Amino acid sequence: MQIYKADETFGGEGIVVRREVANRIKEAHLHEFIEIIFIRSGEGVESVGGVDYSVRRGDMIFVNFGKTHAFSGRGMEFIHILLRPEFMSE
């Protein structure tokens, strides 16, 4: 299983915002940071902790650090907001 490391993702920042268009299945993975996902368009399935959620435009998903998750969707556009856990307490 892929584990995304905070130091490889953030550099010296506490927050990173990225846009992505999903045209594939993203295998189950986890990371050392918090992820908030906002669905801008399209629809798909987000699996968090083994529970599947149908998602579509306007939905927002919170994934805590260390929590396994995956997604699938074709043409689903979303924004990732990635936060170091300590950023939330500053």
PDB file of N, CA, C and O in Angstrom, chain B, residues numbered from 101:
ATOM      1  N   MET B 101       0.845  -1.178   0.000  1.00  0.00           N
ATOM      2  CA  MET B 101       0.000   0.000   0.000  1.00  0.00           C
ATOM      3  C   MET B 101       0.890   1.240   0.000  1.00  0.00           C
ATOM      4  O   MET B 101       1.878   1.305   0.731  1.00  0.00           O
ATOM      5  N   GLN B 102       0.537   2.211  -0.815  1.00  0.00           N
ATOM      6  CA  GLN B 102       1.266   3.472  -0.898  1.00  0.00           C
ATOM      7  C   GLN B 102       1.026   4.306   0.360  1.00  0.00           C
ATOM      8  O   GLN B 102      -0.113   4.461   0.801  1.00  0.00           O
ATOM      9  N   ILE B 103       2.095   4.834   0.927  1.00  0.00           N
ATOM     10  CA  ILE B 103       2.014   5.763   2.061  1.00  0.00           C
ATOM     11  C   ILE B 103       2.665   7.067   1.623  1.00  0.00           C
ATOM     12  O   ILE B 103       3.856   7.099   1.314  1.00  0.00           O
ATOM     13  N   TYR B 104       1.885   8.137   1.597  1.00  0.00           N
ATOM     14  CA  TYR B 104       2.399   9.443   1.208  1.00  0.00           C
ATOM     15  C   TYR B 104       2.961  10.141   2.447  1.00  0.00           C
ATOM     16  O   TYR B 104       2.255  10.328   3.438  1.00  0.00           O
ATOM     17  N   LYS B 105       4.221  10.518   2.378  1.00  0.00           N
ATOM     18  CA  LYS B 105       4.928  11.138   3.492  1.00  0.00           C
ATOM     19  C   LYS B 105       4.733  12.653   3.479  1.00  0.00           C
ATOM     20  O   LYS B 105       4.749  13.274   2.417  1.00  0.00           O
ATOM     21  N   ALA B 106       4.553  13.235   4.637  1.00  0.00           N
ATOM     22  CA  ALA B 106       4.348  14.678   4.752  1.00  0.00           C
ATOM     23  C   ALA B 106       5.551  15.455   4.232  1.00  0.00           C
ATOM     24  O   ALA B 106       5.376  16.430   3.502  1.00  0.00           O
ATOM     25  N   ASP B 107       6.759  15.052   4.588  1.00  0.00           N
ATOM     26  CA  ASP B 107       7.949  15.799   4.181  1.00  0.00           C
ATOM     27  C   ASP B 107       8.131  15.814   2.666  1.00  0.00           C
ATOM     28  O   ASP B 107       8.666  16.779   2.121  1.00  0.00           O
ATOM     29  N   GLU B 108       7.695  14.764   1.982  1.00  0.00           N
ATOM     30  CA  GLU B 108       7.802  14.702   0.525  1.00  0.00           C
ATOM     31  C   GLU B 108       6.707  15.516  -0.153  1.00  0.00           C
ATOM     32  O   GLU B 108       6.855  15.898  -1.314  1.00  0.00           O
ATOM     33  N   THR B 109       5.634  15.782   0.535  1.00  0.00           N
ATOM     34  CA  THR B 109       4.481  16.460  -0.047  1.00  0.00           C
ATOM     35  C   THR B 109       4.517  17.963   0.172  1.00  0.00           C
ATOM     36  O   THR B 109       4.147  18.725  -0.721  1.00  0.00           O
ATOM     37  N   PHE B 110       4.953  18.398   1.336  1.00  0.00           N
ATOM     38  CA  PHE B 110       4.801  19.794   1.720  1.00  0.00           C
ATOM     39  C   PHE B 110       6.045  20.656   1.572  1.00  0.00           C
ATOM     40  O   PHE B 110       5.924  21.870   1.404  1.00  0.00           O
ATOM     41  N   GLY B 111       7.219  20.077   1.629  1.00  0.00           N
ATOM     42  CA  GLY B 111       8.406  20.925   1.723  1.00  0.00           C
ATOM     43  C   GLY B 111       8.317  21.675   3.040  1.00  0.00           C
ATOM     44  O   GLY B 111       8.176  21.044   4.087  1.00  0.00           O
ATOM     45  N   GLY B 112       8.395  22.993   3.023  1.00  0.00           N
ATOM     46  CA  GLY B 112       8.325  23.773   4.248  1.00  0.00           C
ATOM     47  C   GLY B 112       6.957  24.342   4.546  1.00  0.00           C
ATOM     48  O   GLY B 112       6.804  25.087   5.514  1.00  0.00           O
ATOM     49  N   GLU B 113       5.957  24.014   3.745  1.00  0.00           N
ATOM     50  CA  GLU B 113       4.617  24.580   3.918  1.00  0.00           C
ATOM     51  C   GLU B 113       3.759  23.725   4.850  1.00  0.00           C
ATOM     52  O   GLU B 113       4.058  22.551   5.071  1.00  0.00           O
ATOM     53  N   GLY B 114       2.699  24.311   5.393  1.00  0.00           N
ATOM     54  CA  GLY B 114       1.762  23.592   6.249  1.00  0.00           C
ATOM     55  C   GLY B 114       0.491  23.205   5.529  1.00  0.00           C
ATOM     56  O   GLY B 114      -0.286  22.387   6.021  1.00  0.00           O
ATOM     57  N   ILE B 115       0.271  23.806   4.334  1.00  0.00           N
ATOM     58  CA  ILE B 115      -0.929  23.541   3.561  1.00  0.00           C
ATOM     59  C   ILE B 115      -0.570  23.541   2.076  1.00  0.00           C
ATOM     60  O   ILE B 115       0.242  24.345   1.619  1.00  0.00           O
ATOM     61  N   VAL B 116      -1.191  22.626   1.337  1.00  0.00           N
ATOM     62  CA  VAL B 116      -1.008  22.531  -0.109  1.00  0.00           C
ATOM     63  C   VAL B 116      -2.384  22.364  -0.724  1.00  0.00           C
ATOM     64  O   VAL B 116      -3.209  21.602  -0.218  1.00  0.00           O
ATOM     65  N   VAL B 117      -2.635  23.081  -1.823  1.00  0.00           N
ATOM     66  CA  VAL B 117      -3.903  22.956  -2.544  1.00  0.00           C
ATOM     67  C   VAL B 117      -3.583  22.526  -3.971  1.00  0.00           C
ATOM     68  O   VAL B 117      -2.738  23.128  -4.634  1.00  0.00           O
ATOM     69  N   ARG B 118      -4.268  21.473  -4.442  1.00  0.00           N
ATOM     70  CA  ARG B 118      -4.041  20.935  -5.791  1.00  0.00           C
ATOM     71  C   ARG B 118      -5.379  20.656  -6.475  1.00  0.00           C
ATOM     72  O   ARG B 118      -6.372  20.331  -5.825  1.00  0.00           O
ATOM     73  N   ARG B 119      -5.379  20.789  -7.781  1.00  0.00           N
ATOM     74  CA  ARG B 119      -6.535  20.434  -8.604  1.00  0.00           C
ATOM     75  C   ARG B 119      -6.175  19.166  -9.365  1.00  0.00           C
ATOM     76  O   ARG B 119      -5.039  18.999  -9.810  1.00  0.00           O
ATOM     77  N   GLU B 120      -7.153  18.270  -9.510  1.00  0.00           N
ATOM     78  CA  GLU B 120      -6.910  17.027 -10.234  1.00  0.00           C
ATOM     79  C   GLU B 120      -8.174  16.606 -10.958  1.00  0.00           C
ATOM     80  O   GLU B 120      -9.285  16.885 -10.507  1.00  0.00           O
ATOM     81  N   VAL B 121      -7.995  15.933 -12.087  1.00  0.00           N
ATOM     82  CA  VAL B 121      -9.100  15.314 -12.797  1.00  0.00           C
ATOM     83  C   VAL B 121      -8.853  13.813 -12.755  1.00  0.00           C
ATOM     84  O   VAL B 121      -7.815  13.336 -13.214  1.00  0.00           O
ATOM     85  N   ALA B 122      -9.808  13.071 -12.205  1.00  0.00           N
ATOM     86  CA  ALA B 122      -9.664  11.621 -12.054  1.00  0.00           C
ATOM     87  C   ALA B 122     -10.173  10.922 -13.306  1.00  0.00           C
ATOM     88  O   ALA B 122     -11.344  11.042 -13.666  1.00  0.00           O
ATOM     89  N   ASN B 123      -9.288  10.198 -13.957  1.00  0.00           N
ATOM     90  CA  ASN B 123      -9.660   9.380 -15.101  1.00  0.00           C
ATOM     91  C   ASN B 123      -9.214   7.944 -14.866  1.00  0.00           C
ATOM     92  O   ASN B 123      -8.876   7.219 -15.802  1.00  0.00           O
ATOM     93  N   ARG B 124      -9.219   7.557 -13.612  1.00  0.00           N
ATOM     94  CA  ARG B 124      -8.702   6.242 -13.256  1.00  0.00           C
ATOM     95  C   ARG B 124      -9.195   5.847 -11.867  1.00  0.00           C
ATOM     96  O   ARG B 124      -9.925   6.584 -11.205  1.00  0.00           O
ATOM     97  N   ILE B 125      -8.779   4.692 -11.468  1.00  0.00           N
ATOM     98  CA  ILE B 125      -9.015   4.236 -10.103  1.00  0.00           C
ATOM     99  C   ILE B 125      -7.738   4.501  -9.317  1.00  0.00           C
ATOM    100  O   ILE B 125      -6.653   4.116  -9.752  1.00  0.00           O
ATOM    101  N   LYS B 126      -7.854   5.140  -8.191  1.00  0.00           N
ATOM    102  CA  LYS B 126      -6.710   5.368  -7.296  1.00  0.00           C
ATOM    103  C   LYS B 126      -6.776   4.303  -6.218  1.00  0.00           C
ATOM    104  O   LYS B 126      -7.711   4.265  -5.418  1.00  0.00           O
ATOM    105  N   GLU B 127      -5.782   3.448  -6.207  1.00  0.00           N
ATOM    106  CA  GLU B 127      -5.749   2.342  -5.254  1.00  0.00           C
ATOM    107  C   GLU B 127      -5.736   2.850  -3.816  1.00  0.00           C
ATOM    108  O   GLU B 127      -5.378   3.997  -3.548  1.00  0.00           O
ATOM    109  N   ALA B 128      -6.133   1.971  -2.901  1.00  0.00           N
ATOM    110  CA  ALA B 128      -6.144   2.317  -1.480  1.00  0.00           C
ATOM    111  C   ALA B 128      -4.753   2.763  -1.048  1.00  0.00           C
ATOM    112  O   ALA B 128      -3.747   2.145  -1.394  1.00  0.00           O
ATOM    113  N   HIS B 129      -4.722   3.845  -0.289  1.00  0.00           N
ATOM    114  CA  HIS B 129      -3.472   4.413   0.190  1.00  0.00           C
ATOM    115  C   HIS B 129      -3.751   5.181   1.477  1.00  0.00           C
ATOM    116  O   HIS B 129      -4.903   5.331   1.882  1.00  0.00           O
ATOM    117  N   LEU B 130      -2.713   5.655   2.101  1.00  0.00           N
ATOM    118  CA  LEU B 130      -2.871   6.514   3.270  1.00  0.00           C
ATOM    119  C   LEU B 130      -1.741   7.519   3.274  1.00  0.00           C
ATOM    120  O   LEU B 130      -0.772   7.394   2.525  1.00  0.00           O
ATOM    121  N   HIS B 131      -1.882   8.528   4.137  1.00  0.00           N
ATOM    122  CA  HIS B 131      -0.849   9.544   4.225  1.00  0.00           C
ATOM    123  C   HIS B 131      -0.727  10.102   5.621  1.00  0.00           C
ATOM    124  O   HIS B 131      -1.581   9.900   6.484  1.00  0.00           O
ATOM    125  N   GLU B 132       0.380  10.818   5.809  1.00  0.00           N
ATOM    126  CA  GLU B 132       0.723  11.371   7.118  1.00  0.00           C
ATOM    127  C   GLU B 132       0.144  12.769   7.305  1.00  0.00           C
ATOM    128  O   GLU B 132       0.656  13.538   8.118  1.00  0.00           O
ATOM    129  N   PHE B 133      -0.882  13.105   6.589  1.00  0.00           N
ATOM    130  CA  PHE B 133      -1.482  14.430   6.658  1.00  0.00           C
ATOM    131  C   PHE B 133      -2.982  14.332   6.438  1.00  0.00           C
ATOM    132  O   PHE B 133      -3.496  13.301   6.004  1.00  0.00           O
ATOM    133  N   ILE B 134      -3.662  15.401   6.739  1.00  0.00           N
ATOM    134  CA  ILE B 134      -5.116  15.496   6.582  1.00  0.00           C
ATOM    135  C   ILE B 134      -5.416  15.889   5.138  1.00  0.00           C
ATOM    136  O   ILE B 134      -4.699  16.696   4.546  1.00  0.00           O
ATOM    137  N   GLU B 135      -6.475  15.316   4.576  1.00  0.00           N
ATOM    138  CA  GLU B 135      -6.882  15.670   3.222  1.00  0.00           C
ATOM    139  C   GLU B 135      -8.367  16.030   3.218  1.00  0.00           C
ATOM    140  O   GLU B 135      -9.206  15.287   3.728  1.00  0.00           O
ATOM    141  N   ILE B 136      -8.662  17.165   2.643  1.00  0.00           N
ATOM    142  CA  ILE B 136     -10.051  17.568   2.390  1.00  0.00           C
ATOM    143  C   ILE B 136     -10.217  17.566   0.880  1.00  0.00           C
ATOM    144  O   ILE B 136      -9.427  18.178   0.161  1.00  0.00           O
ATOM    145  N   ILE B 137     -11.240  16.881   0.401  1.00  0.00           N
ATOM    146  CA  ILE B 137     -11.472  16.747  -1.038  1.00  0.00           C
ATOM    147  C   ILE B 137     -12.803  17.408  -1.372  1.00  0.00           C
ATOM    148  O   ILE B 137     -13.837  17.064  -0.800  1.00  0.00           O
ATOM    149  N   PHE B 138     -12.770  18.356  -2.299  1.00  0.00           N
ATOM    150  CA  PHE B 138     -13.985  19.027  -2.763  1.00  0.00           C
ATOM    151  C   PHE B 138     -14.217  18.627  -4.216  1.00  0.00           C
ATOM    152  O   PHE B 138     -13.358  18.850  -5.069  1.00  0.00           O
ATOM    153  N   ILE B 139     -15.387  18.031  -4.498  1.00  0.00           N
ATOM    154  CA  ILE B 139     -15.715  17.579  -5.850  1.00  0.00           C
ATOM    155  C   ILE B 139     -16.264  18.766  -6.634  1.00  0.00           C
ATOM    156  O   ILE B 139     -17.329  19.292  -6.312  1.00  0.00           O
ATOM    157  N   ARG B 140     -15.526  19.186  -7.671  1.00  0.00           N
ATOM    158  CA  ARG B 140     -15.940  20.329  -8.493  1.00  0.00           C
ATOM    159  C   ARG B 140     -16.905  19.929  -9.596  1.00  0.00           C
ATOM    160  O   ARG B 140     -17.815  20.688  -9.931  1.00  0.00           O
ATOM    161  N   SER B 141     -16.714  18.737 -10.164  1.00  0.00           N
ATOM    162  CA  SER B 141     -17.604  18.275 -11.230  1.00  0.00           C
ATOM    163  C   SER B 141     -17.493  16.764 -11.356  1.00  0.00           C
ATOM    164  O   SER B 141     -16.530  16.150 -10.898  1.00  0.00           O
ATOM    165  N   GLY B 142     -18.487  16.192 -11.978  1.00  0.00           N
ATOM    166  CA  GLY B 142     -18.504  14.749 -12.190  1.00  0.00           C
ATOM    167  C   GLY B 142     -18.998  14.001 -10.974  1.00  0.00           C
ATOM    168  O   GLY B 142     -19.554  14.578 -10.039  1.00  0.00           O
ATOM    169  N   GLU B 143     -18.780  12.703 -11.014  1.00  0.00           N
ATOM    170  CA  GLU B 143     -19.192  11.847  -9.894  1.00  0.00           C
ATOM    171  C   GLU B 143     -18.301  10.624  -9.852  1.00  0.00           C
ATOM    172  O   GLU B 143     -17.629  10.285 -10.826  1.00  0.00           O
ATOM    173  N   GLY B 144     -18.312   9.974  -8.709  1.00  0.00           N
ATOM    174  CA  GLY B 144     -17.488   8.795  -8.526  1.00  0.00           C
ATOM    175  C   GLY B 144     -17.766   8.158  -7.182  1.00  0.00           C
ATOM    176  O   GLY B 144     -18.808   8.387  -6.568  1.00  0.00           O
ATOM    177  N   VAL B 145     -16.821   7.360  -6.740  1.00  0.00           N
ATOM    178  CA  VAL B 145     -16.935   6.669  -5.455  1.00  0.00           C
ATOM    179  C   VAL B 145     -15.659   6.921  -4.675  1.00  0.00           C
ATOM    180  O   VAL B 145     -14.557   6.716  -5.184  1.00  0.00           O
ATOM    181  N   GLU B 146     -15.811   7.363  -3.447  1.00  0.00           N
ATOM    182  CA  GLU B 146     -14.693   7.547  -2.516  1.00  0.00           C
ATOM    183  C   GLU B 146     -14.859   6.497  -1.428  1.00  0.00           C
ATOM    184  O   GLU B 146     -15.917   6.400  -0.806  1.00  0.00           O
ATOM    185  N   SER B 147     -13.830   5.728  -1.204  1.00  0.00           N
ATOM    186  CA  SER B 147     -13.842   4.713  -0.155  1.00  0.00           C
ATOM    187  C   SER B 147     -12.943   5.201   0.972  1.00  0.00           C
ATOM    188  O   SER B 147     -11.755   5.440   0.758  1.00  0.00           O
ATOM    189  N   VAL B 148     -13.502   5.351   2.172  1.00  0.00           N
ATOM    190  CA  VAL B 148     -12.744   5.812   3.334  1.00  0.00           C
ATOM    191  C   VAL B 148     -12.905   4.768   4.430  1.00  0.00           C
ATOM    192  O   VAL B 148     -14.017   4.484   4.875  1.00  0.00           O
ATOM    193  N   GLY B 149     -11.788   4.202   4.856  1.00  0.00           N
ATOM    194  CA  GLY B 149     -11.834   3.187   5.903  1.00  0.00           C
ATOM    195  C   GLY B 149     -12.668   1.978   5.514  1.00  0.00           C
ATOM    196  O   GLY B 149     -13.281   1.342   6.370  1.00  0.00           O
ATOM    197  N   GLY B 150     -12.692   1.659   4.223  1.00  0.00           N
ATOM    198  CA  GLY B 150     -13.440   0.498   3.739  1.00  0.00           C
ATOM    199  C   GLY B 150     -14.917   0.743   3.492  1.00  0.00           C
ATOM    200  O   GLY B 150     -15.629  -0.184   3.107  1.00  0.00           O
ATOM    201  N   VAL B 151     -15.399   1.955   3.701  1.00  0.00           N
ATOM    202  CA  VAL B 151     -16.806   2.296   3.451  1.00  0.00           C
ATOM    203  C   VAL B 151     -16.873   3.129   2.175  1.00  0.00           C
ATOM    204  O   VAL B 151     -16.174   4.134   2.050  1.00  0.00           O
ATOM    205  N   ASP B 152     -17.719   2.712   1.221  1.00  0.00           N
ATOM    206  CA  ASP B 152     -17.864   3.423  -0.044  1.00  0.00           C
ATOM    207  C   ASP B 152     -18.910   4.521   0.058  1.00  0.00           C
ATOM    208  O   ASP B 152     -19.991   4.328   0.614  1.00  0.00           O
ATOM    209  N   TYR B 153     -18.558   5.687  -0.497  1.00  0.00           N
ATOM    210  CA  TYR B 153     -19.468   6.828  -0.543  1.00  0.00           C
ATOM    211  C   TYR B 153     -19.584   7.298  -1.982  1.00  0.00           C
ATOM    212  O   TYR B 153     -18.573   7.562  -2.633  1.00  0.00           O
ATOM    213  N   SER B 154     -20.803   7.405  -2.482  1.00  0.00           N
ATOM    214  CA  SER B 154     -21.017   8.005  -3.793  1.00  0.00           C
ATOM    215  C   SER B 154     -20.823   9.503  -3.643  1.00  0.00           C
ATOM    216  O   SER B 154     -21.380  10.117  -2.733  1.00  0.00           O
ATOM    217  N   VAL B 155     -20.034  10.091  -4.532  1.00  0.00           N
ATOM    218  CA  VAL B 155     -19.756  11.522  -4.462  1.00  0.00           C
ATOM    219  C   VAL B 155     -20.065  12.159  -5.808  1.00  0.00           C
ATOM    220  O   VAL B 155     -19.978  11.522  -6.858  1.00  0.00           O
ATOM    221  N   ARG B 156     -20.427  13.433  -5.743  1.00  0.00           N
ATOM    222  CA  ARG B 156     -20.734  14.180  -6.963  1.00  0.00           C
ATOM    223  C   ARG B 156     -20.435  15.657  -6.719  1.00  0.00           C
ATOM    224  O   ARG B 156     -20.026  16.056  -5.628  1.00  0.00           O
ATOM    225  N   ARG B 157     -20.646  16.442  -7.745  1.00  0.00           N
ATOM    226  CA  ARG B 157     -20.357  17.870  -7.690  1.00  0.00           C
ATOM    227  C   ARG B 157     -20.912  18.499  -6.406  1.00  0.00           C
ATOM    228  O   ARG B 157     -22.078  18.303  -6.061  1.00  0.00           O
ATOM    229  N   GLY B 158     -20.058  19.257  -5.706  1.00  0.00           N
ATOM    230  CA  GLY B 158     -20.456  19.956  -4.498  1.00  0.00           C
ATOM    231  C   GLY B 158     -20.187  19.211  -3.210  1.00  0.00           C
ATOM    232  O   GLY B 158     -20.264  19.800  -2.132  1.00  0.00           O
ATOM    233  N   ASP B 159     -19.869  17.915  -3.296  1.00  0.00           N
ATOM    234  CA  ASP B 159     -19.581  17.141  -2.090  1.00  0.00           C
ATOM    235  C   ASP B 159     -18.171  17.434  -1.577  1.00  0.00           C
ATOM    236  O   ASP B 159     -17.273  17.794  -2.338  1.00  0.00           O
ATOM    237  N   MET B 160     -18.006  17.269  -0.265  1.00  0.00           N
ATOM    238  CA  MET B 160     -16.708  17.454   0.375  1.00  0.00           C
ATOM    239  C   MET B 160     -16.449  16.259   1.288  1.00  0.00           C
ATOM    240  O   MET B 160     -17.345  15.801   1.997  1.00  0.00           O
ATOM    241  N   ILE B 161     -15.229  15.766   1.262  1.00  0.00           N
ATOM    242  CA  ILE B 161     -14.851  14.602   2.046  1.00  0.00           C
ATOM    243  C   ILE B 161     -13.655  14.977   2.917  1.00  0.00           C
ATOM    244  O   ILE B 161     -12.717  15.623   2.448  1.00  0.00           O
ATOM    245  N   PHE B 162     -13.692  14.576   4.169  1.00  0.00           N
ATOM    246  CA  PHE B 162     -12.583  14.779   5.096  1.00  0.00           C
ATOM    247  C   PHE B 162     -11.929  13.424   5.338  1.00  0.00           C
ATOM    248  O   PHE B 162     -12.602  12.468   5.723  1.00  0.00           O
ATOM    249  N   VAL B 163     -10.622  13.338   5.115  1.00  0.00           N
ATOM    250  CA  VAL B 163      -9.879  12.101   5.359  1.00  0.00           C
ATOM    251  C   VAL B 163      -8.773  12.422   6.360  1.00  0.00           C
ATOM    252  O   VAL B 163      -7.856  13.184   6.054  1.00  0.00           O
ATOM    253  N   ASN B 164      -8.859  11.849   7.535  1.00  0.00           N
ATOM    254  CA  ASN B 164      -7.865  12.097   8.576  1.00  0.00           C
ATOM    255  C   ASN B 164      -6.557  11.384   8.245  1.00  0.00           C
ATOM    256  O   ASN B 164      -6.552  10.426   7.472  1.00  0.00           O
ATOM    257  N   PHE B 165      -5.451  11.846   8.824  1.00  0.00           N
ATOM    258  CA  PHE B 165      -4.154  11.207   8.570  1.00  0.00           C
ATOM    259  C   PHE B 165      -4.186   9.778   9.100  1.00  0.00           C
ATOM    260  O   PHE B 165      -4.808   9.483  10.120  1.00  0.00           O
ATOM    261  N   GLY B 166      -3.494   8.902   8.373  1.00  0.00           N
ATOM    262  CA  GLY B 166      -3.439   7.502   8.763  1.00  0.00           C
ATOM    263  C   GLY B 166      -4.671   6.699   8.388  1.00  0.00           C
ATOM    264  O   GLY B 166      -4.744   5.512   8.707  1.00  0.00           O
ATOM    265  N   LYS B 167      -5.645   7.309   7.718  1.00  0.00           N
ATOM    266  CA  LYS B 167      -6.879   6.626   7.343  1.00  0.00           C
ATOM    267  C   LYS B 167      -6.759   6.142   5.889  1.00  0.00           C
ATOM    268  O   LYS B 167      -6.448   6.928   4.994  1.00  0.00           O
ATOM    269  N   THR B 168      -7.003   4.868   5.666  1.00  0.00           N
ATOM    270  CA  THR B 168      -6.932   4.308   4.319  1.00  0.00           C
ATOM    271  C   THR B 168      -8.105   4.811   3.487  1.00  0.00           C
ATOM    272  O   THR B 168      -9.246   4.842   3.951  1.00  0.00           O
ATOM    273  N   HIS B 169      -7.802   5.209   2.238  1.00  0.00           N
ATOM    274  CA  HIS B 169      -8.878   5.612   1.340  1.00  0.00           C
ATOM    275  C   HIS B 169      -8.477   5.393  -0.110  1.00  0.00           C
ATOM    276  O   HIS B 169      -7.300   5.215  -0.424  1.00  0.00           O
ATOM    277  N   ALA B 170      -9.472   5.408  -0.987  1.00  0.00           N
ATOM    278  CA  ALA B 170      -9.285   5.202  -2.425  1.00  0.00           C
ATOM    279  C   ALA B 170     -10.440   5.891  -3.138  1.00  0.00           C
ATOM    280  O   ALA B 170     -11.436   6.248  -2.509  1.00  0.00           O
ATOM    281  N   PHE B 171     -10.309   6.081  -4.459  1.00  0.00           N
ATOM    282  CA  PHE B 171     -11.422   6.639  -5.220  1.00  0.00           C
ATOM    283  C   PHE B 171     -11.420   6.118  -6.635  1.00  0.00           C
ATOM    284  O   PHE B 171     -10.404   5.644  -7.145  1.00  0.00           O
ATOM    285  N   SER B 172     -12.567   6.213  -7.252  1.00  0.00           N
ATOM    286  CA  SER B 172     -12.697   5.900  -8.675  1.00  0.00           C
ATOM    287  C   SER B 172     -13.671   6.892  -9.283  1.00  0.00           C
ATOM    288  O   SER B 172     -14.632   7.313  -8.639  1.00  0.00           O
ATOM    289  N   GLY B 173     -13.418   7.253 -10.508  1.00  0.00           N
ATOM    290  CA  GLY B 173     -14.294   8.175 -11.209  1.00  0.00           C
ATOM    291  C   GLY B 173     -13.687   8.545 -12.543  1.00  0.00           C
ATOM    292  O   GLY B 173     -12.465   8.600 -12.682  1.00  0.00           O
ATOM    293  N   ARG B 174     -14.522   8.795 -13.512  1.00  0.00           N
ATOM    294  CA  ARG B 174     -14.062   9.214 -14.841  1.00  0.00           C
ATOM    295  C   ARG B 174     -14.472  10.663 -15.040  1.00  0.00           C
ATOM    296  O   ARG B 174     -15.656  10.994 -14.982  1.00  0.00           O
ATOM    297  N   GLY B 175     -13.494  11.520 -15.276  1.00  0.00           N
ATOM    298  CA  GLY B 175     -13.786  12.916 -15.506  1.00  0.00           C
ATOM    299  C   GLY B 175     -14.212  13.667 -14.267  1.00  0.00           C
ATOM    300  O   GLY B 175     -14.736  14.777 -14.368  1.00  0.00           O
ATOM    301  N   MET B 176     -13.998  13.083 -13.091  1.00  0.00           N
ATOM    302  CA  MET B 176     -14.348  13.745 -11.840  1.00  0.00           C
ATOM    303  C   MET B 176     -13.241  14.740 -11.504  1.00  0.00           C
ATOM    304  O   MET B 176     -12.089  14.347 -11.316  1.00  0.00           O
ATOM    305  N   GLU B 177     -13.581  16.016 -11.429  1.00  0.00           N
ATOM    306  CA  GLU B 177     -12.602  17.046 -11.096  1.00  0.00           C
ATOM    307  C   GLU B 177     -12.745  17.397  -9.626  1.00  0.00           C
ATOM    308  O   GLU B 177     -13.850  17.594  -9.121  1.00  0.00           O
ATOM    309  N   PHE B 178     -11.610  17.470  -8.950  1.00  0.00           N
ATOM    310  CA  PHE B 178     -11.678  17.798  -7.532  1.00  0.00           C
ATOM    311  C   PHE B 178     -10.485  18.618  -7.090  1.00  0.00           C
ATOM    312  O   PHE B 178      -9.450  18.666  -7.754  1.00  0.00           O
ATOM    313  N   ILE B 179     -10.659  19.254  -5.955  1.00  0.00           N
ATOM    314  CA  ILE B 179      -9.612  20.033  -5.317  1.00  0.00           C
ATOM    315  C   ILE B 179      -9.191  19.276  -4.063  1.00  0.00           C
ATOM    316  O   ILE B 179     -10.032  18.887  -3.253  1.00  0.00           O
ATOM    317  N   HIS B 180      -7.878  19.069  -3.907  1.00  0.00           N
ATOM    318  CA  HIS B 180      -7.319  18.495  -2.679  1.00  0.00           C
ATOM    319  C   HIS B 180      -6.819  19.646  -1.823  1.00  0.00           C
ATOM    320  O   HIS B 180      -6.105  20.521  -2.315  1.00  0.00           O
ATOM    321  N   ILE B 181      -7.176  19.653  -0.583  1.00  0.00           N
ATOM    322  CA  ILE B 181      -6.583  20.566   0.383  1.00  0.00           C
ATOM    323  C   ILE B 181      -5.849  19.679   1.381  1.00  0.00           C
ATOM    324  O   ILE B 181      -6.469  18.943   2.149  1.00  0.00           O
ATOM    325  N   LEU B 182      -4.530  19.757   1.360  1.00  0.00           N
ATOM    326  CA  LEU B 182      -3.692  18.896   2.191  1.00  0.00           C
ATOM    327  C   LEU B 182      -3.134  19.719   3.341  1.00  0.00           C
ATOM    328  O   LEU B 182      -2.599  20.808   3.130  1.00  0.00           O
ATOM    329  N   LEU B 183      -3.258  19.205   4.544  1.00  0.00           N
ATOM    330  CA  LEU B 183      -2.851  19.944   5.745  1.00  0.00           C
ATOM    331  C   LEU B 183      -1.981  19.079   6.642  1.00  0.00           C
ATOM    332  O   LEU B 183      -2.322  17.935   6.940  1.00  0.00           O
ATOM    333  N   ARG B 184      -0.869  19.629   7.063  1.00  0.00           N
ATOM    334  CA  ARG B 184      -0.101  18.948   8.103  1.00  0.00           C
ATOM    335  C   ARG B 184      -0.945  18.973   9.376  1.00  0.00           C
ATOM    336  O   ARG B 184      -1.571  19.996   9.651  1.00  0.00           O
ATOM    337  N   PRO B 185      -0.993  17.911  10.155  1.00  0.00           N
ATOM    338  CA  PRO B 185      -1.807  17.918  11.391  1.00  0.00           C
ATOM    339  C   PRO B 185      -1.461  19.075  12.321  1.00  0.00           C
ATOM    340  O   PRO B 185      -2.355  19.657  12.936  1.00  0.00           O
ATOM    341  N   GLU B 186      -0.195  19.416  12.434  1.00  0.00           N
ATOM    342  CA  GLU B 186       0.190  20.510  13.319  1.00  0.00           C
ATOM    343  C   GLU B 186      -0.251  21.867  12.786  1.00  0.00           C
ATOM    344  O   GLU B 186      -0.348  22.815  13.565  1.00  0.00           O
ATOM    345  N   PHE B 187      -0.522  21.995  11.493  1.00  0.00           N
ATOM    346  CA  PHE B 187      -1.012  23.238  10.914  1.00  0.00           C
ATOM    347  C   PHE B 187      -2.370  23.605  11.521  1.00  0.00           C
ATOM    348  O   PHE B 187      -2.665  24.784  11.718  1.00  0.00           O
ATOM    349  N   MET B 188      -3.182  22.611  11.811  1.00  0.00           N
ATOM    350  CA  MET B 188      -4.523  22.831  12.374  1.00  0.00           C
ATOM    351  C   MET B 188      -4.457  23.415  13.791  1.00  0.00           C
ATOM    352  O   MET B 188      -5.382  24.107  14.215  1.00  0.00           O
ATOM    353  N   SER B 189      -3.386  23.148  14.513  1.00  0.00           N
ATOM    354  CA  SER B 189      -3.303  23.625  15.894  1.00  0.00           C
ATOM    355  C   SER B 189      -2.563  24.954  16.004  1.00  0.00           C
ATOM    356  O   SER B 189      -2.497  25.536  17.087  1.00  0.00           O
ATOM    357  N   GLU B 190      -2.006  25.439  14.895  1.00  0.00           N
ATOM    358  CA  GLU B 190      -1.248  26.706  14.941  1.00  0.00           C
ATOM    359  C   GLU B 190      -2.161  27.905  14.833  1.00  0.00           C
ATOM    360  O   GLU B 190      -1.691  29.043  14.854  1.00  0.00           O
TER     361      GLU B 190
END
